């Protein structure tokens, strides 16, 4: 069962990237991405040297991408990485850190080294990254509605490179960590036949109300990416 008092991972194996500059007249970074990344760090005891603030406003996309790639590379050549969390804006085609479906192979390539873990979890605390390019506005559609989007393409690239694990991403727009519309994409796990993703907690299900509530009121929002669907539902069954 989900242990709400302990992170399941070695803290030194987790990397966190977060957008650190607000959009003009907005508080997206200071009001969400930065504080939530800091809370994630606290829950998982991520060391400071694994926390990376990225200027996603003033730096061009290629510069952001190259900065993230270099930081991952300099880490993975020294130690295995088992999880990466991104806190920033997202779209069906990419994330604010300069990664898009067109260059997604670069993100997967940099994870490969003799020290790299072949089992990895990637958490996209970003809007719409589970959606595909043709937003259908029907939240309950899954599979075809997520096939071909950024998270789906990232999972496909992980599989081609023999990684195992999963990617968690948001299908809709919403708060960076409170958004309950989470889709999980499994890599080489023989689940869903690699066609799109599946709801972590299905909207309207018996678990839905407690799921939404606990994302807002507990550390579940930072722990669920490292737990199986079964364990999450066992935890929600206690309420």
N, C-alpha and C positions, 0 to 999 in steps of 0.2 A: 504494500500500500504506500501511497505517496507520503513521504516523510516531510512534514512541513517545517521541520526544525533543522534539516541538514541537506546541503547540496550533494547530489550523487556523483559529482565529478571532482577530479583533482583540480583545484583552483588555478594552478599554473598552466593547465592545458586549455584554458578558455581565453579567447581574444575578444575584445569589445571595441567596436568602432561606433562613434556617435557624431552626428552633425552638431557643430558647436557655435554656429552663427545664425542669428535670426534672419528670416526674410524681412524685407522692408515693411515696417509698421506691423510686424507680427511678433509673436512670442513662441514660435514653434520649437526653437532650440532651448531657450531658457525656461520655457514653461512645460516642456515635455521630454525632449530627447536627452538633454543633459541630466535633469534630476532622475529620470527613470534609469538611465545608464548607471548613475551613481548608486541607485538602490539595487540594481542588478549586481553591481560589484559587491555591495555589502552582503547580500544574500549568499552569493557564491564565494566570497572572500577572494575575489580576483585581485592579484597583485597590481599595484599602480603601473608597473612597466608593461602590463598587458592591456592597459586602457588607452585608447587613441582618439583624441579630439581631431576631427577633420573639418577644415573650413570648406563647406560645400556651397558657399555663396560667392565668395570672391575668387576662388580658384576655378579654373576651367576644368571641364569634365575629365579630360585626359590627364591633367595634373593630379586631380583627386584620385583617379584610378591608379596611376603610377605610384602615388604615395602609399596607398593601401597595399598594393602589390609588394612594394619594397618592405613595408613593415611586417607583412606576413612572411615574406621570404627570410628576413633577418631573424625571425622567431623560429620558423619551422626547421631551419638548418641546425638549430641548437637543441630543439626539444620537440616531441610530438605534440600536435594540436588536435584536440578532440571536439572542439566546438568554437564557432564564431557567431557572435551576435552583432547585428547591424541595427542601430537606432537612427532612423532618418526617413525622409520622404521616399515614396515608391510609386511605381506605376506598373501597368501590365507589361511594359517593355523594359523596365530596369529599376535601378535604385539610385539615390542621390549621390552615391559615392563614385559615380562615373562608370558603373557597370551596366551593360545593356545586353540584350540577346545577341547582338552582333559581336560582342567581345567577351562573352561569358567564358569562353575557353581559357582565357588568360587567368581568370580567378581559380579555375580548377587546376591548371598547370602549375601554379605557384604552390599549391598544396602538396605537390609530389616531391619527395626527397627521400633519401635513405632513412631519415628519422621520422618521416611523416606517418601519422596514423592512417590506416586504411578504413577506419570507422570514424565518421564525422557527422556532427549535427550542425546545421546552419539555421539560425533563427533570424527571420526578416521581420523585425518590428517596424513594418512599413506598410502603408496602404496599398491595396490593389495588386500586390505582387503575385497573388495566387490567381488573379483574373487573367483572361486572355485578351487579345487585342480588340476583340469585338465584345465590348461590355454589354451583357444581355439584360442587366438590371433585374434579373430573376435570381434572388439570393439562393433559392433552394436548388437551382440547377448545379450539378456537380459533375465531375468527369469531363464531358465535352466543354463545359463552361470554364474549366481551368486548364485544359490541355492546350499547350502552345504558348502559355504565358511565361513570364520571367522565371518564376519558381520552378515550373514544370521543365523548362529548358535547362535550368541549372541542375536539376535532378538528373535529367537525361545525360548531361555531360559528366556528372559524377559516376554514373553507371558505366559509361564508355571507358572510363579510366579506372574501373574496378573498385571504386569506393563503395562502402556500405554505410547505411545510416538513414537520415531523413532531413527534410527541410520543412520548417513551419512558416507559413506566410498568411497574410490577410487577404481575403477575397474582396472586401469592401473598403471604403474609406472609413476612418474612425480614429480613435485615440491610439497612440503608438503601442500601448500595452493593455488597455482595457477592451479593445475591440474583440468581441467574442467569435467573430466569423473567421475562425482559424482553419486552414486547410493543411493537411500533412501530405507530403510527397515522399514516398519511400524509395530508397535507392538499393537495388539488389536485395530486397527483402521478400520478394515473391508475393507482394501485396498490391492489389489493384491493377495488375498487369501493366504497370507503368503508363497508364493512360489517364492523364490528369492526376488529381489528388482525391482525398476524401476528407469529409468533415472530421475534425478531432472530436467535437461535440456537435451533434446535428441540431440545427435550429428547430425549436418546437418539441424536442424530445423531452423525456422525463428529467433529464439532467440540465436542461437549458437554463432555467431560472437560477439554479444554484451556481452553475458555471459562470453566468454573467455577474452574479453577486460576488463570488469569491475572487474573480479577476480584479474587482475594484477594491476589495476589502482585505485581501490577504496576499501572501507571497506566492500564491499559485501562479500569478502572471509571469513570474520569473522561473518557476520550477517545472511547469508543464512541458516545456520543450525537451526535457531530459527524461520524461516518463512515458511509458506506454499508454495507449488509449485505455486499456483495461485497468491499469493502476489509477489513472485519473478518475475513472468512473467509480472505482471502489472507494476512492476518497470522497467523491461527491455523494455517494450512497450514505455517508455518515451524517448527512444533514437532513 
